[in-house]
Amino acid sequence: SSSRTASARRCANATSRVLLTGFGPFGAIADNPAELVVRSLDGDCCGSVRFESWVIPVNRFGVERVANALRDGSAWEAVIHVGFEDEAKGLVIEVAAANVL
């Protein structure tokens, strides 16, 4: 598509990588907005940054996938987790989570 071609041109100068993660479906949330956001940004660039996106399951294996990749040598300049909280009023920056699975 033409939008992917334009994205490829923007990515020609990408020197930094950022991993975006978002959870897939969980509980009563069949279409997790976090998943939709990270999928839509996968492979896109902004300035010198190229986004790589992973949709991870809502369990310890999802979190372990990222931790294992970092431990095994994958290098990103940043890892940003995009989440969904159905009671939030607008965009919220979450700095810690303590969910019981």
SVG drawing of the C-alpha trace seen along z (x, -y; Angstrom):
<svg xmlns="http://www.w3.org/2000/svg" viewBox="-17 -13 40 31">
<polyline fill="none" stroke="black" stroke-width="0.4" points="0.0,0.0 1.1,-3.6 1.1,-4.2 3.6,-1.4 5.7,-2.7 5.7,-6.2 6.6,-4.5 9.5,-2.7 10.9,-6.0 10.6,-7.5 12.4,-4.5 15.4,-4.9 17.1,-7.1 16.0,-5.2 18.9,-4.7 16.9,-3.8 14.5,-1.0 11.6,-1.1 9.7,1.9 6.0,1.4 4.1,4.1 0.4,4.5 -1.8,7.2 -4.2,9.2 -7.7,10.2 -8.4,10.7 -11.4,11.2 -14.4,9.6 -12.2,7.5 -12.2,9.4 -10.8,6.5 -8.1,5.0 -7.5,1.4 -3.8,1.8 -3.4,4.5 -4.9,2.4 -2.6,-0.5 0.6,1.5 -0.3,3.4 -1.1,0.2 2.4,-1.2 4.5,1.9 7.2,1.0 6.4,-2.7 9.0,-5.4 9.0,-8.8 12.1,-10.8 15.1,-8.5 13.0,-5.9 11.6,-2.7 8.8,-1.0 8.7,2.8 5.5,4.1 4.7,7.3 1.2,8.4 1.7,10.4 -0.6,12.6 -2.0,11.5 0.0,13.9 3.6,14.3 4.7,15.7 4.0,12.4 6.1,10.5 8.8,13.2 9.0,12.9 10.2,9.3 12.5,10.0 14.0,13.0 14.6,11.1 16.4,8.3 18.5,10.9 19.4,12.7 20.8,9.5 17.9,7.8 18.6,4.1 16.0,1.3 16.5,-2.2 13.2,-2.0 10.4,0.5 6.9,-1.0 4.0,1.1 0.6,-0.1 -2.2,1.0 -6.0,0.6 -7.8,-0.1 -11.6,-0.3 -12.2,-2.7 -9.6,-5.2 -10.8,-8.7 -8.4,-9.5 -4.8,-8.8 -2.9,-7.6 0.8,-7.0 1.2,-3.9 4.4,-3.5 3.7,-0.2 1.1,2.6 0.1,5.1 -2.5,7.3 -3.5,10.7 -3.9,13.2"/>
</svg>
